[in-house]
Amino acid sequence: MPTPDFVLRLRERIGTDPLPLVGVTAVVFRDEKVLVGRRADNGRLQCISGIVDPGEQPADTAVRECLEEAGVTVRAERLALVQTVPRVTYANGDQVDFLDLVFRCSWISGDPHPADGELTEVGFRGLEELGDLDKDHVRRIALALAEDDPARFEGGLPV
């Protein structure tokens, strides 16, 4: 799914000014492999991600995005990381400040495929097969790997 309708309605009011949004990253494991996809818009290889809809639980967003983008059903198991990412400026000038919630997820069913056009390729890869993966996503995978670790929170230092 392209830009959510609620974001388009906000953009009508604020133009390209910075918009704070909550996003999720789903780090999905199946056996010893992780689900990654190549984005259609910029060609980058990364984990499945998306924007939380108003009123939606973030863990539900992670599950929904995996089904919409990759055609797989997953279970969100735990929160692995809470962070802000550097401001994103899109080609049309829109600016977004994302709060990213990274979830460790487990695969339940489905064969991964580019389901909605946001990805040009998607599949499970071994950890040694992630050579061109975006470095920030390598970190997200590393933090999601440990099954029982508490979530990591960025920031929180006194000002």
QUIPEMO-V462985 format. One record per pair of residues at least 4 apart in sequence whose ideal C-beta (glycine too) atoms are under 7 Angstrom apart, sorted by the first residue. I is the first residue (numbers start at 1). GAP is how many residues later the second one is. Records with the same first field share a line. If there is no record, write none. Layout:
BEGIN
I: GAP, GAP
END
This chain:
BEGIN
1: 67, 115
3: 4, 5
4: 47, 49
5: 4
6: 4, 47, 48
7: 4, 44
8: 4
10: 4, 9
11: 4, 83
14: 5
16: 77, 78, 79
17: 78
18: 69, 77, 79
19: 76, 77
20: 77
21: 30, 75, 77
22: 30, 36, 77, 79
23: 26, 27, 28, 29, 75, 77
24: 25, 26, 28, 34, 37, 38, 41, 77, 79
25: 22, 24, 75, 77, 115
26: 21, 22, 36, 39, 40, 48, 77, 79
27: 7, 20, 53, 75, 76, 77, 78, 113, 114, 117
28: 6, 7, 20, 38, 46, 77, 79
29: 5, 77, 78
30: 77, 94
32: 94
33: 91, 92, 93
34: 90, 91, 93, 107
35: 12, 13, 35, 37, 77, 89
36: 9, 10, 11, 89, 94, 97
37: 9, 11, 32, 33, 82, 84, 85
38: 5, 7, 81, 82, 83
39: 4, 5, 7, 79, 80
40: 77, 78, 79, 80
44: 90
45: 87, 88, 89
46: 87, 88, 91
47: 90, 93, 94
48: 17, 18, 21, 22
49: 16
50: 11, 15
52: 4, 6, 9
53: 8
56: 4, 5
58: 4, 43
59: 4, 17, 44
60: 4
61: 4
62: 4, 14, 41, 43
63: 4, 11, 13
64: 4
65: 4
66: 4, 6, 8, 39
67: 4, 5, 6
68: 47, 48
69: 46, 47, 49, 50
70: 42, 45, 49, 52
71: 39, 40, 41, 42, 44
72: 35, 38, 40
73: 35, 36, 37
74: 31, 32, 33, 34
75: 30, 31, 33
76: 27, 29
77: 27, 28, 29
78: 26
79: 22, 24, 72
80: 22, 23, 24, 63, 64, 71, 72
81: 21, 59, 62, 70, 71
82: 19, 69, 71, 72
83: 17, 71
84: 13, 14, 15, 70
85: 13, 15
87: 8, 10
88: 8, 10
89: 4, 6
90: 4
102: 38, 41, 42
104: 40
112: 10, 11, 12
113: 9
114: 5, 6, 7, 8
125: 4, 5
130: 8
133: 4, 5
135: 4
136: 4
137: 4
138: 4
139: 4
140: 4
141: 4
143: 9
END
